[in-house]
């Protein structure tokens, strides 16, 4: 069973990671925000990813590139699943990492499949991670990965080799991961012929028209 974590801002809910990797150049995650103003991931109190009235920002990141659903964009939409990635060429110290909390502000919505890398992922790599939906934990440069698949208790275990385990704080709730459905509008691909290729970052699906 695959799960995700649902946070309520009014209850000050978040996941505390604490001291993690020093040298983060990519942060990525899936989210289902219930508001276009939201608070996603804080690395150290001065470097964090948030959104204000539908515009995502990466405060404290040097010359960041922001991707939404695999393309360069800073637009956040409420009440649908989106894959967000932020890259930078300058490593950041995730010395006090929180998911769903920035200072005294908290997320409203769901977070799933959060990851940090020591490398700045290319656009193609970001797209591959998005299409994979669930990372393996052995991707090149991966330094922290939280699947949020525990489904019970307050543990949010790191699926990378580094053991940056987190703690769900103030009772956020486990929910069944519905990313395969994506959202109530449903997104479909009209497939012609296709072929799948295994890579170190998961499976790439190549589609050609018939």
PyMOL commands that set and color helices and strands:
alter all, ss='L'
color gray80, all
select helices_A, chain A and resi 9-11+123-132
alter helices_A, ss='H'
color red, helices_A
select strands_A, chain A and resi 3-7+14-18+22-33+38-42+48-52+55-59+65-68+71-72+81-93+97-99+101-102+105-106+109-117+142-146+155-156+166-169+173-176+193-199+202-208
alter strands_A, ss='S'
color yellow, strands_A
deselect
rebuild
show_as cartoon
